[in-house]
Amino acid sequence: MSRLQQAPVVRVNRFSIPPEARDEFMKLIQRTHEVIRAQPGFLDDMILEQNAGTETFNVITILQLEGEHVLQPIIAAVARSDEAAGIDRQALSRSLGVESSVGFYSPVVLPQLLAA
């Protein structure tokens, strides 16, 4: 396994959610994180919410995982759980009017950052 695959990975998901869809979407987030927390390679997570006025709720989910090697098994576990529950995550997000963006990050040690 390469050093990159062994380094911790942080996945950050950002969602913009219409107020009328908030409760249903937060149930999906809770369900998803319950599945993820049970997977090997899961280290930590956090769910943050910002009320952006009457227009939207902004939700950020942060997952810390052991490394890249656990990404595909975790994604597969969530997909299996969704399939068993009859959930089409993309269709549900579209119908709720949820906008999302996903990013993967790696921890940076300050001396590395200063050398860049």
Backbone as CSV, one residue per row, in Angstrom:
resi,resn,N_x,N_y,N_z,CA_x,CA_y,CA_z,C_x,C_y,C_z
1,MET,0.849,-1.176,0.000,0.000,0.000,0.000,0.893,1.237,0.000
2,SER,0.585,2.205,-0.864,1.399,3.421,-0.951,1.187,4.291,0.276
3,ARG,2.120,5.226,0.500,1.994,6.152,1.636,0.729,6.993,1.503
4,LEU,0.371,7.353,0.261,-0.840,8.141,0.045,-2.073,7.374,0.503
5,GLN,-2.125,6.075,0.193,-3.276,5.268,0.590,-3.344,5.094,2.107
6,GLN,-2.193,5.176,2.791,-2.163,4.986,4.233,-2.459,6.273,4.993
7,ALA,-2.332,7.430,4.353,-2.560,8.704,5.023,-4.048,8.893,5.286
8,PRO,-4.394,9.477,6.431,-5.813,9.744,6.693,-6.416,10.620,5.585
9,VAL,-7.679,10.373,5.311,-8.407,11.129,4.312,-9.607,11.763,4.999
10,VAL,-9.881,13.015,4.642,-11.039,13.711,5.172,-11.950,14.041,4.000
11,ARG,-13.183,13.602,4.097,-14.174,13.908,3.069,-15.101,14.981,3.632
12,VAL,-15.257,16.048,2.861,-16.126,17.148,3.267,-17.240,17.269,2.231
13,ASN,-18.474,17.134,2.704,-19.651,17.286,1.848,-20.369,18.551,2.275
14,ARG,-20.718,19.377,1.310,-21.475,20.601,1.598,-22.815,20.502,0.891
15,PHE,-23.887,20.755,1.643,-25.236,20.674,1.103,-25.975,21.984,1.352
16,SER,-26.709,22.450,0.360,-27.657,23.555,0.520,-29.045,22.947,0.421
17,ILE,-29.851,23.172,1.459,-31.117,22.474,1.588,-32.252,23.477,1.784
18,PRO,-33.297,23.410,0.962,-34.466,24.266,1.198,-35.084,23.937,2.563
19,PRO,-35.638,24.927,3.249,-36.193,24.698,4.594,-37.225,23.570,4.656
20,GLU,-38.065,23.458,3.628,-39.103,22.432,3.655,-38.546,21.017,3.496
21,ALA,-37.311,20.889,3.050,-36.690,19.582,2.849,-35.735,19.197,3.982
22,ARG,-35.501,20.121,4.911,-34.481,19.916,5.932,-34.689,18.627,6.735
23,ASP,-35.867,18.424,7.296,-36.081,17.276,8.172,-35.859,15.948,7.452
24,GLU,-36.406,15.823,6.258,-36.232,14.573,5.511,-34.766,14.355,5.144
25,PHE,-34.085,15.426,4.733,-32.682,15.281,4.358,-31.818,14.950,5.577
26,MET,-32.099,15.541,6.714,-31.312,15.255,7.915,-31.510,13.803,8.359
27,LYS,-32.684,13.224,8.123,-32.884,11.800,8.407,-31.979,10.945,7.516
28,LEU,-31.848,11.349,6.250,-30.956,10.638,5.339,-29.502,10.754,5.808
29,ILE,-29.100,11.944,6.233,-27.730,12.144,6.747,-27.499,11.241,7.960
30,GLN,-28.447,11.223,8.884,-28.301,10.400,10.083,-28.162,8.928,9.710
31,ARG,-29.020,8.469,8.821,-28.994,7.077,8.380,-27.651,6.742,7.732
32,THR,-27.188,7.630,6.867,-25.918,7.427,6.165,-24.757,7.344,7.143
33,HIS,-24.718,8.252,8.100,-23.609,8.258,9.056,-23.648,7.046,9.981
34,GLU,-24.828,6.525,10.276,-24.906,5.293,11.064,-24.246,4.136,10.317
35,VAL,-24.467,4.063,9.013,-23.838,3.016,8.202,-22.325,3.227,8.167
36,ILE,-21.901,4.447,7.909,-20.471,4.746,7.786,-19.743,4.474,9.093
37,ARG,-20.329,4.864,10.211,-19.673,4.675,11.520,-19.415,3.206,11.829
38,ALA,-20.188,2.304,11.237,-20.033,0.872,11.488,-18.977,0.220,10.596
39,GLN,-18.365,0.984,9.696,-17.439,0.403,8.723,-16.001,0.419,9.228
40,PRO,-15.229,-0.606,8.865,-13.802,-0.590,9.174,-13.137,0.598,8.469
41,GLY,-12.235,1.251,9.160,-11.534,2.386,8.576,-12.148,3.729,8.910
42,PHE,-13.351,3.725,9.490,-13.968,4.973,9.937,-13.237,5.454,11.184
43,LEU,-12.889,6.741,11.220,-12.223,7.307,12.390,-13.108,8.284,13.157
44,ASP,-13.732,9.213,12.448,-14.502,10.251,13.131,-15.411,10.950,12.124
45,ASP,-16.426,11.621,12.652,-17.274,12.422,11.787,-17.846,13.606,12.552
46,MET,-18.350,14.547,11.781,-18.980,15.726,12.349,-20.022,16.207,11.353
47,ILE,-21.138,16.686,11.885,-22.193,17.260,11.049,-22.439,18.668,11.566
48,LEU,-22.312,19.643,10.674,-22.474,21.049,11.032,-23.630,21.640,10.237
49,GLU,-24.373,22.534,10.883,-25.502,23.162,10.200,-25.467,24.664,10.421
50,GLN,-25.797,25.383,9.353,-25.907,26.839,9.410,-27.253,27.215,8.808
51,ASN,-28.030,27.971,9.555,-29.277,28.485,9.015,-28.927,29.746,8.242
52,ALA,-29.084,29.689,6.932,-28.715,30.812,6.068,-29.924,31.708,5.815
53,GLY,-30.722,31.947,6.831,-31.918,32.768,6.668,-33.097,31.916,6.263
54,THR,-34.055,32.519,5.604,-35.281,31.799,5.233,-35.132,30.995,3.947
55,GLU,-34.036,31.203,3.228,-33.876,30.565,1.910,-33.343,29.140,1.978
56,THR,-32.285,28.900,2.760,-31.656,27.578,2.773,-31.021,27.283,4.124
57,PHE,-30.796,26.001,4.324,-29.937,25.529,5.403,-28.679,25.014,4.725
58,ASN,-27.537,25.351,5.283,-26.275,24.809,4.804,-25.810,23.767,5.803
59,VAL,-25.522,22.582,5.287,-25.046,21.489,6.127,-23.709,21.032,5.576
60,ILE,-22.760,20.840,6.485,-21.462,20.296,6.118,-21.264,19.025,6.917
61,THR,-20.909,17.953,6.218,-20.557,16.716,6.902,-19.071,16.478,6.679
62,ILE,-18.406,16.063,7.727,-16.971,15.819,7.670,-16.730,14.394,8.147
63,LEU,-16.063,13.614,7.315,-15.713,12.234,7.655,-14.204,12.105,7.664
64,GLN,-13.663,11.533,8.717,-12.231,11.229,8.738,-12.097,9.715,8.650
65,LEU,-11.327,9.282,7.651,-11.149,7.863,7.368,-9.674,7.505,7.423
66,GLU,-9.381,6.234,7.674,-7.991,5.774,7.798,-7.154,6.092,6.570
67,GLY,-7.733,6.014,5.407,-6.979,6.249,4.181,-7.831,5.969,2.965
68,GLU,-7.234,6.183,1.807,-7.952,5.970,0.553,-8.442,4.542,0.398
69,HIS,-7.718,3.594,1.008,-8.070,2.183,0.846,-9.446,1.829,1.424
70,VAL,-10.008,2.667,2.286,-11.327,2.359,2.857,-12.468,3.071,2.133
71,LEU,-12.155,3.956,1.196,-13.200,4.728,0.521,-14.191,3.843,-0.223
72,GLN,-13.706,2.996,-1.113,-14.612,2.178,-1.928,-15.444,1.215,-1.090
73,PRO,-14.858,0.524,-0.097,-15.706,-0.338,0.732,-16.795,0.433,1.489
74,ILE,-16.495,1.637,1.945,-17.499,2.428,2.659,-18.591,2.898,1.698
75,ILE,-18.192,3.367,0.523,-19.174,3.780,-0.485,-20.075,2.600,-0.858
76,ALA,-19.481,1.414,-0.999,-20.260,0.221,-1.340,-21.236,-0.147,-0.223
77,ALA,-20.819,0.008,1.034,-21.705,-0.299,2.160,-22.903,0.642,2.189
78,VAL,-22.678,1.918,1.914,-23.783,2.882,1.868,-24.717,2.535,0.709
79,ALA,-24.158,2.178,-0.443,-24.983,1.820,-1.606,-25.838,0.582,-1.310
80,ARG,-25.250,-0.413,-0.652,-26.016,-1.617,-0.302,-27.154,-1.273,0.669
81,SER,-26.853,-0.431,1.627,-27.870,-0.014,2.597,-29.004,0.748,1.911
82,ASP,-28.632,1.647,0.999,-29.645,2.398,0.248,-30.516,1.456,-0.578
83,GLU,-29.874,0.504,-1.250,-30.623,-0.428,-2.086,-31.592,-1.263,-1.240
84,ALA,-31.131,-1.732,-0.096,-31.986,-2.536,0.783,-33.183,-1.730,1.294
85,ALA,-32.986,-0.420,1.465,-34.065,0.443,1.959,-34.884,1.062,0.830
86,GLY,-34.499,0.778,-0.434,-35.233,1.339,-1.572,-34.990,2.830,-1.762
87,ILE,-33.806,3.288,-1.401,-33.487,4.708,-1.513,-32.655,4.966,-2.769
88,ASP,-33.115,5.878,-3.593,-32.334,6.381,-4.726,-31.841,7.760,-4.299
89,ARG,-30.636,7.806,-3.784,-30.075,9.012,-3.170,-30.071,10.203,-4.129
90,GLN,-29.689,9.994,-5.380,-29.637,11.099,-6.341,-31.036,11.623,-6.650
91,ALA,-31.968,10.735,-6.867,-33.346,11.156,-7.164,-33.957,11.873,-5.960
92,LEU,-33.687,11.354,-4.766,-34.216,11.993,-3.560,-33.647,13.406,-3.398
93,SER,-32.355,13.551,-3.592,-31.733,14.882,-3.483,-32.322,15.849,-4.498
94,ARG,-32.524,15.369,-5.733,-33.134,16.226,-6.761,-34.547,16.640,-6.358
95,SER,-35.339,15.678,-5.902,-36.729,15.988,-5.561,-36.825,16.931,-4.357
96,LEU,-35.848,16.872,-3.473,-35.844,17.765,-2.311,-35.235,19.131,-2.630
97,GLY,-34.590,19.258,-3.792,-33.957,20.521,-4.157,-32.623,20.749,-3.456
98,VAL,-31.938,19.668,-3.114,-30.657,19.753,-2.412,-29.529,19.923,-3.428
99,GLU,-28.665,20.881,-3.160,-27.457,21.077,-3.966,-26.276,20.620,-3.117
100,SER,-25.302,19.950,-3.764,-24.188,19.425,-2.982,-22.863,19.576,-3.711
101,SER,-21.798,19.574,-2.919,-20.446,19.492,-3.456,-19.633,18.640,-2.493
102,VAL,-18.694,17.878,-3.045,-17.897,16.935,-2.275,-16.431,17.216,-2.532
103,GLY,-15.640,17.123,-1.475,-14.194,17.277,-1.626,-13.468,16.341,-0.690
104,PHE,-12.294,15.888,-1.124,-11.432,15.048,-0.296,-10.211,15.866,0.083
105,TYR,-9.818,15.760,1.330,-8.707,16.536,1.861,-7.765,15.621,2.619
106,SER,-6.514,16.036,2.707,-5.523,15.329,3.507,-4.975,16.298,4.540
107,PRO,-4.699,15.797,5.747,-4.126,16.667,6.772,-2.788,17.242,6.309
108,VAL,-2.539,18.477,6.677,-1.296,19.164,6.341,-0.597,19.508,7.639
109,VAL,0.695,19.188,7.708,1.510,19.572,8.849,2.054,20.956,8.534
110,LEU,1.998,21.873,9.467,2.362,23.272,9.218,3.711,23.448,8.523
111,PRO,4.784,22.765,8.918,6.044,22.956,8.171,5.919,22.608,6.685
112,GLN,5.080,21.609,6.346,4.852,21.259,4.944,4.153,22.402,4.238
113,LEU,3.215,23.020,4.900,2.465,24.120,4.320,3.381,25.315,4.067
114,LEU,4.260,25.593,5.008,5.159,26.730,4.873,6.176,26.513,3.762
115,ALA,6.523,25.265,3.485,7.515,24.969,2.447,6.921,25.088,1.042
116,ALA,5.624,25.100,0.942,4.966,25.114,-0.383,5.122,26.416,-1.114
